[in-house]
Amino acid sequence: MFRKSRIEREDPELDITSFMSLMIVLVPVLLVMMVFSHITILDLKLPQVGTGDSASQQKIKQLELVVSTNALVLNYPQGILLKSIPLTESGYDYPLLQQALKEVKFLLSEQHIVKKNINLLLTPEIDYQTIVTLMDTIRSYQTVVAASLVNAELFPDISLGDAPDTALNMAKTEKEQAL
């Protein structure tokens, strides 16, 4: 009686043109972003707690840089003052510190001592940017070799630690005197 008529439907055509346009733009943008997002990792050696015997550790002379809010103090061997660099109006004197480290490196090389490590001892008030700048200053310096600028090694193995109580007390008394 009733006749069902079938309407033939065509399969819809999938239009991926807009998706392809998006991919053409998105892929280069993501690749460019990868180039700009490189992260620099600083290689630090943290001191180990309770390893080795104390007699052998005391024989090794350590180079220390004590950083307080009012001065940079260079000690070699640990605890014995080698050079003190006071804080200037513009902040820490990084070129003078680098020159002092060059002199220490030269004097050690004259005594046939190969030293690549330094202990960076900090008071709690020192900010992050100062620490990074100090580490860059300690690690190497730029010099001219055969008409080209190269980075010469100073003390690339940096260990971080807390400043001794004497440096903390000096920083506190300086602040109290300033007030």
C-alpha atoms as one frame of an Amber mdcrd trajectory, in Angstrom:
protein
   0.000   0.000   0.000   2.278   2.604   1.052   5.404   2.669  -0.645   8.359
   3.869   1.271  10.616   5.860  -0.735  14.107   5.985   0.311  15.924   9.143
   0.046  19.447   8.432  -0.735  21.744  10.473   1.378  25.228  11.143   0.354
  28.002  10.773   2.871  29.020  14.210   4.079  32.389  15.340   2.926  34.809
  15.998   5.754  36.336  19.448   5.430  39.695  19.556   7.215  40.987  22.693
   5.573  40.574  24.824   8.680  42.323  22.188  10.813  45.235  22.010   8.389
  45.519  25.804   8.405  45.694  25.728  12.184  48.432  23.085  12.127  50.453
  25.013   9.563  50.523  28.005  11.904  50.745  26.140  15.216  53.691  23.842
  14.479  56.211  26.615  13.614  55.060  28.692  16.575  55.630  25.775  18.952
  59.044  25.087  17.447  60.089  28.707  17.887  58.853  28.672  21.489  61.030
  25.629  22.215  64.127  27.555  21.167  63.360  30.427  23.541  62.545  28.277
  26.548  65.951  26.706  27.199  66.614  26.381  30.904  70.112  26.809  32.236
  71.015  24.386  34.983  73.707  25.340  37.447  75.743  22.369  38.619  76.083
  22.596  42.388  77.802  20.281  44.792  76.173  20.331  48.188  78.309  19.328
  51.161  77.678  15.819  52.439  76.816  15.334  56.076  78.975  13.013  58.168
  81.040  11.345  55.435  84.774  10.667  55.688  86.853  11.061  58.798  87.533
  14.505  60.199  91.338  14.112  60.173  91.473  13.753  56.386  89.010  16.599
  55.886  91.087  18.992  57.978  94.193  18.330  55.847  92.410  19.575  52.724
  92.556  23.349  52.588  89.296  24.872  51.406  88.821  28.206  49.688  85.823
  30.055  51.132  83.855  33.106  50.109  81.692  34.365  52.967  78.910  36.634
  51.734  77.242  38.898  54.269  75.072  41.965  53.832  78.050  44.296  54.287
  81.072  42.562  52.708  82.553  39.706  50.726  85.243  37.881  52.702  87.676
  35.550  50.932  89.307  32.951  53.217  92.080  30.469  52.432  92.460  28.053
  54.121  89.031  28.085  55.716  88.639  30.668  58.446  91.861  32.582  57.657
  91.212  35.984  56.085  92.764  36.467  52.673  90.842  39.499  51.423  87.796
  41.476  52.505  85.798  43.419  49.919  83.408  45.906  51.556  79.975  46.656
  50.155  79.930  49.779  47.966  77.056  52.179  47.338  76.236  50.361  44.092
  76.363  46.905  45.720  78.998  44.195  45.750  82.212  44.879  43.824  82.193
  41.861  41.475  85.189  42.965  39.321  87.349  43.364  42.441  86.220  39.925
  43.655  87.075  38.411  40.287  90.512  40.046  40.368  91.135  38.677  43.870
  90.098  35.191  42.718  92.458  35.460  39.725  95.304  36.322  42.104  94.450
  33.359  44.345  94.322  31.041  41.329  97.719  32.346  40.152  99.315  31.955
  43.599  97.955  28.418  43.931  99.229  27.481  40.474 102.701  28.783  41.411
 102.655  26.374  44.362 101.537  23.563  42.003  98.145  23.322  43.710  95.258
  22.578  41.377  92.112  23.929  42.987  88.770  24.051  41.226  86.402  24.128
  44.177  85.208  26.928  46.411  82.719  27.089  49.269  80.181  29.895  48.938
  78.934  30.629  52.463  75.851  32.840  52.596  73.876  34.685  55.235  70.076
  34.252  55.032  69.520  37.852  53.858  71.302  37.366  50.513  68.867  37.413
  47.586  68.749  34.956  44.700  70.046  37.319  42.000  73.115  38.123  44.099
  73.829  34.397  44.513  73.571  33.781  40.759  75.798  36.769  39.941  78.357
  35.632  42.514  78.360  32.120  41.063  78.887  33.483  37.547  81.730  35.679
  38.826  83.376  32.794  40.699  83.031  30.214  37.912  84.963  31.949  35.105
  86.162  35.223  33.632  86.497  36.525  30.094  89.942  37.026  28.620  91.448
  37.547  25.182  93.404  34.616  23.749  94.736  34.763  20.177  92.525  37.736
  19.285  89.327  36.053  20.461  87.322  36.390  23.656  87.172  33.174  25.710
  85.956  32.161  29.158  88.848  31.172  31.406  88.144  28.893  34.342  88.441
  30.138  37.915  86.619  27.909  40.397  83.829  26.008  38.595  83.010  23.558
  41.421  80.884  25.636  43.789  79.522  24.346  47.084  76.867  26.293  48.967
  76.639  26.571  52.730  75.569  28.760  55.613  77.895  31.527  56.712  79.594
  31.055  60.087  78.036  32.727  63.106  80.747  35.409  63.169  79.592  36.703
  59.772  75.975  36.693  60.947  76.876  38.624  64.098  78.914  41.155  62.102
  75.991  41.717  59.726  73.560  42.199  62.634  75.802  44.706  64.429  76.303
  46.667  61.192  72.518  46.897  60.735  72.043  48.004  64.346  74.718  50.687
  63.957  73.052  51.930  60.771  69.746  52.385  62.611
